[in-house]
Amino acid sequence: MATLTYVYSDSTAVLGPLAVHAEPHSYDLCEVHSERTTAPRGWEIVRLAPAYVEQGPTQDDLSALADAVREAGRPKHLADPEPVQTGEVSRRGHLRVLRGEG
């Protein structure tokens, strides 16, 4: 992925890394289109984007996935501890259900 912007005063098209923020007159391009993009006749194209390299999952991605799988597989009786206060019916995280006085 890359972002294409124009500098009209210099007749230059700039193809650089994918922009973090949306800018007027900038266009995000996929790998195929960023490689095939040409500038209009009389214009120069400056390519700042490195060649596209397929990135696999990062260590953070794998850790987050492992944590999610562990949490999903955790038995419910371990996730919800026993009530600890008088009148408490159940608990989930920081939320508690209390027996009504009624």
Number of C-alpha atoms within 10 A of each C-alpha: 18 23 21 22 20 17 12 9 6 9 14 17 20 19 24 18 15 15 15 7 5 10 10 6 9 14 15 18 16 12 13 10 12 20 16 7 14 12 14 11 7 7 15 15 17 14 17 12 17 10 11 13 8 6 6 7 8 9 9 9 11 11 11 12 12 12 12 12 11 11 12 10 9 11 10 10 8 8 12 12 12 12 14 10 10 8 12 14 14 16 16 10 8 5 8 13 12 14 11 8 5 3
